[in-house]
């Protein structure tokens, strides 16, 4: 058998060389536009002992790899030989019993020859299955096909075969993978031949901006009127308006849900090279909305959209490379994409305050229906604080002002309300209110115009009262020379005072001054120190600066993984993060389908909360958008992605799915491995309890009563909520252990006739037997008591 396999691959190698030589003779020295062929047909040298670093596929221009399907596909179909393109084609030569190289002018003939040779091999069905892809490759020109021979020598297949001359030979699976790559390359070339972008229409832009003003209004939002304007702008081929219309049709909140219309609109946008349209198609194919889910198509569209500068596509592509979803995961590729998105987000935050990111988990909300989770403020509570503020309570005024100024916890930003509350509190001399008024005038917003002189006055009044916000604001005025002359010494002084009180802006600015050497000696270690302090409070710019230092190895050892995690954190604080709260509001109103589509979109971008929320909706079968048979499968995919990002509940859920066989086959060993991860790394009490039970019953691991007790005890120590179930489990374990001791003692005394009634206790379902016996005993006691009562009544009647 081994000789037959070696003979097969030697023939494949000889055939590839024949194709390469024949094409070279026909086309001379013509080069492929994507890759130059090898200068001579000499064999490549042996592989080095150290494996070279993998180049990201997107950067190398190679289409993303897709796994080869299983060989068990169905009966082989009759295969027809194809004629060669170009001149002098003909029917493929018959395969002889000896190694004989035949001139073949097309890749189709090469694979026909391989198919005839391995007719009895298990790979034959794979080749037949890919025959349609071979026909697509036939549409390429002879010059384009020259790239195939060079690809064969560079495929990263795991199986390597060498003949006596030490020439590297490709595996049959690698050749099949080659066909997949060429098919994807064809799709990319079709996308590359796109229609030119349409010129900007000033009327469409005016309609779109007016619609945006209706949506972003802090007084009365009017999305209905906004989308009517978007429709008019979309008819004039306004890209952003068309994208919003398509997304509204996918979600089904502002417009009726129509996946077909959205798909057509996005295809029209992608046809003219619009990156937003390409991203929309990537989302449709990645999430499987109305089409079969396809990682390959999603990756192609994401790659083109990312090259076009679409930040959502860059973010989704960065997450896929970071999580190895449909691609070979490389940290450097993820770093490249996440850095681009994080830079754009940091620039936006530096100009205007970013939105407050709220991560509300539907599972936790379901477990706390009274709202005790604290994720969203109760409307009655807000009204109570408003009542206190109207009565002149300064603390309530400042608290409401900060709430409306920053937004969050279910409250949208309203700068006008915030300004009014701050003015009321400032009139009473509150330092916090004075500092926030200075901040509003320094940055400018819809409520007040930017005014450096007024900002300086309010900051000075707050700083004189020792307020850290005012001190940091005053430092910013001196650092950038706003309303005063630049003075790095004074800026450093005020920042230091704010930092001593733990104010995050002071920490950030001190880090920037040390990093750039502004007024102080440049010191990267001190910069890292202050950026770390500010990042612990969640400051976006501090996290971004820290990510830059880890990415470049400035002041710290370079760490690609740390840099990616930090850049990902920044990217998830972009303006699109507000969709998390929008999805939660839709879910709270009962629009579960619309919420699910939004969560699916954010899940594609890498939001762990969105992944767990989408998984929860699928698990509870609260949507009608998908078949009920695929609910658990989709839930398992999202739980898996959330677990990979460190969510301990998701890790336990994945273990439960393998334990009960939801969306997959029952696999106790895999379930135990997930429970062990959640227990050892994430310290989850439920996982510890489950491991104890599996050790007790011997499911997926060795039966061990002592390890079972250890995990039960750990669960009780980790969470007080586990005390009651652990006590019951330990009681059952103690009873079982006692029975085991009795059985051993009885066995030693050769009293088998006494031990036999206790043998049922060794069964895995002994607790069911015990409950049945107890029920029988209770029934007997009940009957005896009833008989005694009847006798007593007869005696009394007599």
ABEGO torsion letter per residue (X at the ends): XAAAAAAAAAAAAAAAAAAAAAAAAAAEABBBAABBBBABABBBBBBBABBBBBBBAAAAGBBBBBBBBBABAEBBBBBBBBBBBEBGBEBBBBBBABBBBBBBABAAAAAAAAAAAAAABAAAAAAAAAAAAAAAAAABBAAAAAAAAAAAAABABABBBBBAAGBBBBBAAAAAAAAAAAAAAAAAAAAABBBBBBBBBAAAAAAAAAAAAAAABAABBBAAAAAAAAAAAAAAGBAAAAAAAAAAAAAGAABBBBAAAAAAAAAAAAAAGBAAAAAAAAAAAAAGBGBBBBAAAAAAAAAAAAAAGBAAAAAAAAAAAAAGBGBBBBAAAAAAAAAAAAAAAAAAAAABBBBBBBBBBAAAAAABAAGAAGABBBAAAAAAAAAAAAAGBAAAAAAAAAAAAAEEGGBBBBAAAAAAAAAAAAAAGBAAAAAAAAAAAAAEBAABBBBAAAAAAAAAAAAAAGBAAAAAAAAAAAAAGBGBBBBAAAAAAAAAAAAAAGBAAAAAAAAAAAAAGBGBBBBAAAAAAAAAAAAAAGBAAAAAAAAAAAAAGBGBBBBAAAAAAAAAAAAAABAAAAAAAAAAAAAAAGBAAAAAAAAAAAAAAGBAAAAAAAAAAAAAGABAABBAAAAAAAAAAAAAAAAAAGBAAAAAAAAAAAAAGBGBBBBAAAAAAAAAAAAAAAGBAAAAAAAAAAAAAGBGBBBBAAAAAAAAAAAAAABAAAAAAAAAAAAAAAAAAAAAAAAAAAAAAGBAAAAAAAAAAABAAAAAAAAAAAAAAAAAAAAAAAAAAAAAAAAAAX
